[in-house]
Amino acid sequence: MNRTQLKRSGILRMALSGSSDPLLQQEEGGGGSRETPFLLKAMQIALVVSLYWFISITMVFLNKYLLDSPSLRLDAPLFVTFYQCAVTVFFCKALSLLASCCPLGYLDFPSIRMDLKVSRSILPLSVVFIGMITFNNLCLKYVGVAFYNVGRSLTTVFNVLLSYLLLKQTTSLYALIACGVIIGGFWLGIDQEGAEGTLSWAGIIFGILASLCVSLNAIYTKKVLPAVDGSIWRLTFYNNMNACVLFLPLMLLLGEFHTLYHFDKLGNPGFWGMMTLGGVLGFAIGYVTGLQIKFTSPLTHNVSGTAKACAQTVLAVCYYEETKSFLWWTSNMMVLGGSFAYTWVKGLEMKKAQEESTPKIGEKNETGV
Protein backbone atom coordinates (compact mmCIF):
# COMPACT_ATOMS: atom_id res chain seq x y z
CA MET A 1 0.00 0.00 0.00
CA ASN A 2 1.38 3.41 -0.98
CA ARG A 3 1.23 6.32 1.48
CA THR A 4 -0.47 8.48 -1.14
CA GLN A 5 -3.37 6.02 -1.23
CA LEU A 6 -4.32 6.66 2.39
CA LYS A 7 -7.81 8.07 2.53
CA ARG A 8 -8.70 11.11 4.62
CA SER A 9 -10.66 8.96 7.07
CA GLY A 10 -7.63 6.75 7.60
CA ILE A 11 -5.45 9.75 8.40
CA LEU A 12 -8.01 11.09 10.86
CA ARG A 13 -8.37 7.68 12.48
CA MET A 14 -4.61 7.48 13.09
CA ALA A 15 -4.63 10.99 14.52
CA LEU A 16 -7.47 10.30 16.95
CA SER A 17 -6.30 6.87 18.04
CA GLY A 18 -2.69 7.96 18.48
CA SER A 19 -1.41 5.14 16.28
CA SER A 20 1.52 5.66 13.97
CA ASP A 21 2.00 4.86 10.31
CA PRO A 22 2.44 1.08 9.91
CA LEU A 23 4.64 1.65 6.89
CA LEU A 24 6.93 3.85 8.97
CA GLN A 25 7.10 1.19 11.66
CA GLN A 26 8.16 -1.39 9.10
CA GLU A 27 10.84 0.94 7.76
CA GLU A 28 12.16 1.63 11.25
CA GLY A 29 12.02 -2.00 12.29
CA GLY A 30 13.49 -3.28 9.05
CA GLY A 31 17.04 -2.22 9.83
CA GLY A 32 19.57 -4.80 10.78
CA SER A 33 20.98 -2.89 13.75
CA ARG A 34 22.32 -4.84 16.67
CA GLU A 35 20.16 -5.08 19.75
CA THR A 36 21.18 -2.71 22.57
CA PRO A 37 22.26 -4.44 25.82
CA PHE A 38 19.43 -4.52 28.37
CA LEU A 39 21.21 -2.49 31.06
CA LEU A 40 22.22 0.24 28.63
CA LYS A 41 18.72 0.35 27.17
CA ALA A 42 17.18 0.57 30.65
CA MET A 43 19.52 3.44 31.55
CA GLN A 44 18.66 5.25 28.32
CA ILE A 45 14.92 4.89 28.96
CA ALA A 46 15.27 6.07 32.57
CA LEU A 47 17.31 9.09 31.44
CA VAL A 48 14.86 10.05 28.68
CA VAL A 49 11.77 9.65 30.89
CA SER A 50 13.44 11.66 33.69
CA LEU A 51 14.35 14.38 31.22
CA TYR A 52 10.77 14.49 29.93
CA TRP A 53 9.39 14.77 33.47
CA PHE A 54 11.89 17.46 34.47
CA ILE A 55 11.33 19.67 31.41
CA SER A 56 7.54 19.28 31.43
CA ILE A 57 7.07 19.98 35.15
CA THR A 58 9.59 22.85 35.15
CA MET A 59 7.83 24.45 32.19
CA VAL A 60 4.43 24.35 33.95
CA PHE A 61 5.78 25.97 37.13
CA LEU A 62 7.72 28.59 35.15
CA ASN A 63 4.70 29.47 33.01
CA LYS A 64 2.59 29.80 36.16
CA TYR A 65 5.13 32.31 37.47
CA LEU A 66 5.16 34.30 34.22
CA LEU A 67 1.37 34.31 33.88
CA ASP A 68 0.18 34.84 37.44
CA SER A 69 2.98 35.85 39.77
CA PRO A 70 2.08 38.53 42.39
CA SER A 71 5.70 39.73 42.30
CA LEU A 72 5.79 40.00 38.49
CA ARG A 73 2.29 41.44 37.96
CA LEU A 74 2.31 40.92 34.19
CA ASP A 75 -1.21 40.60 32.74
CA ALA A 76 -0.19 39.73 29.17
CA PRO A 77 -0.70 36.00 28.56
CA LEU A 78 -0.70 36.37 24.76
CA PHE A 79 2.66 38.16 24.86
CA VAL A 80 4.16 35.37 26.98
CA THR A 81 2.89 32.79 24.49
CA PHE A 82 4.02 34.89 21.51
CA TYR A 83 7.55 35.19 22.89
CA GLN A 84 7.81 31.44 23.46
CA CYS A 85 6.74 30.82 19.86
CA ALA A 86 9.36 33.32 18.66
CA VAL A 87 12.08 31.49 20.63
CA THR A 88 11.02 28.20 19.03
CA VAL A 89 11.23 29.76 15.54
CA PHE A 90 14.73 31.06 16.35
CA PHE A 91 15.96 27.65 17.55
CA CYS A 92 14.52 25.83 14.54
CA LYS A 93 16.24 28.20 12.11
CA ALA A 94 19.49 28.24 14.10
CA LEU A 95 19.70 24.44 14.24
CA SER A 96 18.90 24.23 10.53
CA LEU A 97 21.78 26.59 9.71
CA LEU A 98 24.09 24.74 12.11
CA ALA A 99 23.22 21.38 10.53
CA SER A 100 24.04 22.75 7.07
CA CYS A 101 27.48 23.87 8.30
CA CYS A 102 28.34 20.67 10.16
CA PRO A 103 29.76 17.54 8.48
CA LEU A 104 27.15 15.17 7.04
CA GLY A 105 25.53 13.04 9.75
CA TYR A 106 26.96 15.07 12.63
CA LEU A 107 23.72 16.96 13.36
CA ASP A 108 20.45 15.47 12.15
CA PHE A 109 18.14 18.44 11.54
CA PRO A 110 16.15 19.20 8.36
CA SER A 111 16.83 22.18 6.13
CA ILE A 112 14.32 24.95 6.85
CA ARG A 113 13.49 27.94 4.68
CA MET A 114 10.42 30.16 4.60
CA ASP A 115 7.91 29.23 1.88
CA LEU A 116 4.71 31.29 1.82
CA LYS A 117 2.82 28.58 -0.07
CA VAL A 118 3.63 26.01 2.62
CA SER A 119 2.86 28.55 5.31
CA ARG A 120 -0.62 29.14 3.86
CA SER A 121 -1.31 25.40 3.62
CA ILE A 122 -0.50 25.01 7.33
CA LEU A 123 -2.60 28.03 8.37
CA PRO A 124 -5.68 25.99 9.52
CA LEU A 125 -3.45 23.97 11.85
CA SER A 126 -1.79 27.17 13.09
CA VAL A 127 -5.18 28.60 14.11
CA VAL A 128 -5.91 25.45 16.14
CA PHE A 129 -2.35 25.51 17.50
CA ILE A 130 -2.79 29.11 18.69
CA GLY A 131 -6.02 28.11 20.41
CA MET A 132 -4.32 25.14 22.07
CA ILE A 133 -1.30 26.96 23.52
CA THR A 134 -3.28 30.13 24.39
CA PHE A 135 -6.10 28.31 26.18
CA ASN A 136 -3.53 26.11 27.95
CA ASN A 137 -1.77 29.19 29.30
CA LEU A 138 -5.02 30.96 30.15
CA CYS A 139 -6.20 27.89 32.05
CA LEU A 140 -2.89 27.85 33.96
CA LYS A 141 -3.24 31.57 34.68
CA TYR A 142 -6.64 31.19 36.36
CA VAL A 143 -6.28 27.82 38.12
CA GLY A 144 -3.60 26.48 40.42
CA VAL A 145 -0.85 24.15 39.20
CA ALA A 146 -2.32 21.42 41.43
CA PHE A 147 -5.69 21.61 39.62
CA TYR A 148 -4.20 22.24 36.16
CA ASN A 149 -4.23 18.56 35.19
CA VAL A 150 -7.90 18.14 36.11
CA GLY A 151 -8.85 21.38 34.36
CA ARG A 152 -7.47 20.06 31.05
CA SER A 153 -8.48 16.44 31.53
CA LEU A 154 -11.20 16.20 28.85
CA THR A 155 -8.84 15.70 25.90
CA THR A 156 -9.50 11.95 25.91
CA VAL A 157 -13.25 12.55 25.97
CA PHE A 158 -13.01 14.91 22.99
CA ASN A 159 -10.94 12.31 21.13
CA VAL A 160 -13.80 9.83 21.51
CA LEU A 161 -16.42 12.41 20.47
CA LEU A 162 -14.48 13.52 17.40
CA SER A 163 -13.85 9.89 16.42
CA TYR A 164 -17.60 9.37 16.30
CA LEU A 165 -18.58 12.71 14.76
CA LEU A 166 -15.90 12.81 12.06
CA LEU A 167 -15.35 9.11 11.37
CA LYS A 168 -18.52 7.48 12.69
CA GLN A 169 -16.10 5.27 14.62
CA THR A 170 -17.56 3.70 17.73
CA THR A 171 -15.67 3.19 20.97
CA SER A 172 -15.63 0.04 23.10
CA LEU A 173 -17.61 -0.17 26.33
CA TYR A 174 -14.50 -0.36 28.50
CA ALA A 175 -13.04 2.77 26.87
CA LEU A 176 -16.35 4.60 27.40
CA ILE A 177 -16.35 3.57 31.06
CA ALA A 178 -12.84 5.03 31.38
CA CYS A 179 -14.09 8.27 29.82
CA GLY A 180 -16.98 8.27 32.28
CA VAL A 181 -14.51 8.02 35.17
CA ILE A 182 -12.56 10.99 33.75
CA ILE A 183 -15.72 13.10 33.44
CA GLY A 184 -16.75 12.12 36.98
CA GLY A 185 -13.34 13.15 38.32
CA PHE A 186 -13.53 16.40 36.38
CA TRP A 187 -16.89 17.40 37.90
CA LEU A 188 -15.88 16.24 41.37
CA GLY A 189 -12.75 18.39 41.06
CA ILE A 190 -14.87 21.41 40.12
CA ASP A 191 -17.13 20.75 43.11
CA GLN A 192 -14.18 20.52 45.50
CA GLU A 193 -12.49 23.62 44.10
CA GLY A 194 -15.77 25.45 44.71
CA ALA A 195 -16.01 24.09 48.25
CA GLU A 196 -12.50 25.36 48.99
CA GLY A 197 -13.24 28.78 47.48
CA THR A 198 -10.58 28.47 44.77
CA LEU A 199 -12.84 27.72 41.79
CA SER A 200 -12.32 29.84 38.67
CA TRP A 201 -14.97 29.32 36.00
CA ALA A 202 -12.80 31.22 33.54
CA GLY A 203 -10.02 28.70 34.15
CA ILE A 204 -12.47 25.79 33.74
CA ILE A 205 -13.81 27.13 30.42
CA PHE A 206 -10.28 27.75 29.12
CA GLY A 207 -9.32 24.23 30.20
CA ILE A 208 -12.23 22.71 28.27
CA LEU A 209 -11.36 24.77 25.17
CA ALA A 210 -7.70 23.72 25.52
CA SER A 211 -8.73 20.05 25.64
CA LEU A 212 -10.82 20.48 22.48
CA CYS A 213 -7.96 22.22 20.67
CA VAL A 214 -5.50 19.46 21.66
CA SER A 215 -7.77 16.89 20.00
CA LEU A 216 -8.25 19.04 16.89
CA ASN A 217 -4.50 19.68 16.75
CA ALA A 218 -3.84 15.94 16.47
CA ILE A 219 -6.24 15.70 13.52
CA TYR A 220 -4.87 18.67 11.58
CA THR A 221 -1.26 17.69 12.26
CA LYS A 222 -1.77 14.39 10.45
CA LYS A 223 -3.50 16.20 7.57
CA VAL A 224 -0.81 18.82 6.93
CA LEU A 225 2.34 16.73 7.52
CA PRO A 226 2.65 15.90 3.77
CA ALA A 227 2.99 19.65 3.07
CA VAL A 228 6.29 19.65 5.01
CA ASP A 229 7.49 16.26 3.70
CA GLY A 230 6.49 14.59 6.95
CA SER A 231 9.03 16.59 8.98
CA ILE A 232 7.85 17.44 12.49
CA TRP A 233 10.58 20.09 12.83
CA ARG A 234 9.54 21.88 9.63
CA LEU A 235 5.96 21.76 10.84
CA THR A 236 7.06 23.19 14.20
CA PHE A 237 8.85 26.05 12.42
CA TYR A 238 5.91 27.00 10.18
CA ASN A 239 3.37 26.54 12.95
CA ASN A 240 5.19 28.83 15.35
CA MET A 241 6.03 31.35 12.61
CA ASN A 242 2.34 31.61 11.65
CA ALA A 243 1.44 31.87 15.33
CA CYS A 244 3.86 34.79 15.84
CA VAL A 245 2.23 36.71 12.98
CA LEU A 246 -1.33 35.95 14.11
CA PHE A 247 -0.61 36.86 17.73
CA LEU A 248 0.31 40.47 16.87
CA PRO A 249 -3.21 41.70 15.96
CA LEU A 250 -4.67 39.73 18.89
CA MET A 251 -2.27 41.42 21.29
CA LEU A 252 -3.23 44.80 19.82
CA LEU A 253 -6.97 44.12 20.16
CA LEU A 254 -6.64 43.00 23.78
CA GLY A 255 -4.46 45.97 24.76
CA GLU A 256 -1.37 43.97 25.68
CA PHE A 257 0.98 46.45 23.98
CA HIS A 258 -0.36 49.12 26.34
CA THR A 259 0.17 46.74 29.28
CA LEU A 260 3.77 46.09 28.21
CA TYR A 261 4.44 49.83 27.82
CA HIS A 262 3.55 50.37 31.48
CA PHE A 263 5.23 47.15 32.73
CA ASP A 264 7.92 48.15 35.24
CA LYS A 265 10.18 45.13 34.64
CA LEU A 266 10.40 45.45 30.85
CA GLY A 267 14.08 46.44 31.10
CA ASN A 268 14.93 43.82 33.71
CA PRO A 269 17.40 41.18 32.38
CA GLY A 270 16.06 38.67 34.92
CA PHE A 271 12.58 38.95 33.44
CA TRP A 272 13.84 38.33 29.89
CA GLY A 273 15.95 35.47 31.16
CA MET A 274 12.86 33.78 32.59
CA MET A 275 10.91 34.47 29.39
CA THR A 276 13.69 33.01 27.25
CA LEU A 277 13.99 29.97 29.52
CA GLY A 278 10.26 29.39 29.07
CA GLY A 279 10.74 29.48 25.29
CA VAL A 280 13.70 27.09 25.47
CA LEU A 281 11.67 24.65 27.57
CA GLY A 282 8.76 24.96 25.11
CA PHE A 283 11.12 24.02 22.27
CA ALA A 284 12.75 21.24 24.29
CA ILE A 285 9.48 19.56 25.30
CA GLY A 286 8.75 18.79 21.65
CA TYR A 287 12.15 17.14 21.28
CA VAL A 288 12.03 15.07 24.48
CA THR A 289 8.45 13.97 23.75
CA GLY A 290 9.60 12.49 20.44
CA LEU A 291 12.65 11.04 22.18
CA GLN A 292 10.53 9.33 24.83
CA ILE A 293 8.26 7.78 22.17
CA LYS A 294 11.34 6.65 20.22
CA PHE A 295 12.96 4.91 23.22
CA THR A 296 9.69 3.44 24.58
CA SER A 297 6.37 3.48 22.68
CA PRO A 298 3.32 5.75 22.24
CA LEU A 299 1.49 3.70 24.90
CA THR A 300 4.36 4.00 27.39
CA HIS A 301 4.61 7.72 26.62
CA ASN A 302 0.94 8.19 27.56
CA VAL A 303 1.43 6.20 30.77
CA SER A 304 4.52 8.29 31.58
CA GLY A 305 2.51 11.46 30.99
CA THR A 306 -0.19 10.27 33.39
CA ALA A 307 2.39 9.44 36.08
CA LYS A 308 4.08 12.80 35.49
CA ALA A 309 0.76 14.60 36.01
CA CYS A 310 0.36 12.80 39.35
CA ALA A 311 3.86 13.82 40.47
CA GLN A 312 3.24 17.38 39.28
CA THR A 313 0.06 17.62 41.36
CA VAL A 314 1.80 16.40 44.51
CA LEU A 315 4.73 18.77 43.94
CA ALA A 316 2.37 21.72 43.44
CA VAL A 317 0.46 21.01 46.65
CA CYS A 318 3.74 20.77 48.60
CA TYR A 319 5.39 23.78 46.94
CA TYR A 320 2.44 26.13 47.44
CA GLU A 321 1.76 24.65 50.91
CA GLU A 322 -1.88 23.88 50.11
CA THR A 323 -4.23 21.69 52.12
CA LYS A 324 -6.62 19.57 50.05
CA SER A 325 -9.60 17.46 51.09
CA PHE A 326 -9.93 13.72 50.58
CA LEU A 327 -12.54 14.24 47.85
CA TRP A 328 -10.23 16.67 46.04
CA TRP A 329 -7.54 14.01 45.91
CA THR A 330 -10.18 11.50 44.86
CA SER A 331 -11.08 13.68 41.85
CA ASN A 332 -7.43 13.74 40.78
CA MET A 333 -7.10 9.98 41.17
CA MET A 334 -10.27 9.47 39.13
CA VAL A 335 -8.93 11.62 36.29
CA LEU A 336 -5.49 9.97 36.35
CA GLY A 337 -6.94 6.48 36.78
CA GLY A 338 -9.45 6.99 33.98
CA SER A 339 -6.76 8.33 31.65
CA PHE A 340 -4.48 5.38 32.45
CA ALA A 341 -7.34 2.89 31.97
CA TYR A 342 -8.29 4.41 28.60
CA THR A 343 -4.68 4.24 27.41
CA TRP A 344 -4.40 0.63 28.56
CA VAL A 345 -7.69 -0.41 26.93
CA LYS A 346 -6.79 1.22 23.59
CA GLY A 347 -3.38 -0.44 23.71
CA LEU A 348 -4.97 -3.88 24.22
CA GLU A 349 -7.47 -3.22 21.43
CA MET A 350 -4.71 -2.23 19.00
CA LYS A 351 -2.68 -5.31 19.93
CA LYS A 352 -5.72 -7.55 19.43
CA ALA A 353 -6.45 -5.97 16.04
CA GLN A 354 -2.85 -6.58 14.93
CA GLU A 355 -2.98 -10.22 16.05
CA GLU A 356 -6.25 -10.78 14.20
CA SER A 357 -4.93 -9.25 10.98
CA THR A 358 -1.71 -11.31 10.93
CA PRO A 359 -3.31 -14.70 10.01
CA LYS A 360 -5.33 -13.03 7.27
CA ILE A 361 -2.16 -11.68 5.68
CA GLY A 362 -0.60 -15.13 5.89
CA GLU A 363 -3.63 -16.76 4.26
CA LYS A 364 -3.47 -14.29 1.35
CA ASN A 365 0.20 -14.97 0.80
CA GLU A 366 -0.37 -18.73 0.72
CA THR A 367 -3.09 -18.44 -1.91
CA GLY A 368 -1.01 -16.06 -3.96
CA VAL A 369 -3.58 -13.26 -3.77
Buried (B, 14 or more C-beta within 10 A) or exposed (E): EEEEEBEEEBBBBBBBBBBEBEEEEEEEEEEEEEEEEEEEEEEBBEEBBEBBBBBBBBBBBBBBBBBBEEEBEBBBBBBBBBBBBBBBBBBBBEBBEEBEEEEEEEEEBBEBEEBEEBBEBBBBBBBBBBBBBBBBBBBBBBBBBBBBBBBBBBBBBBBBBBBEEBBEBEBEEBBBEBBEBBBBBBEBBBBBBEEBEBBBEEBBBBBBBBBBBBBBBBBBBBBBBEBBEEBBBBBBBBBBBBBBEBBEEBBEEBEBEEBEEEBEBEEEEEBEEBBBBBBBBBBBBBBBBEBBBEBBEBBBBBBBBBBBBBEBBEBBBEEEEBEBEEEBBBBBBBBBBBBBBBBBBBBBBBEEEEEEEEEEEEEEEEEEE
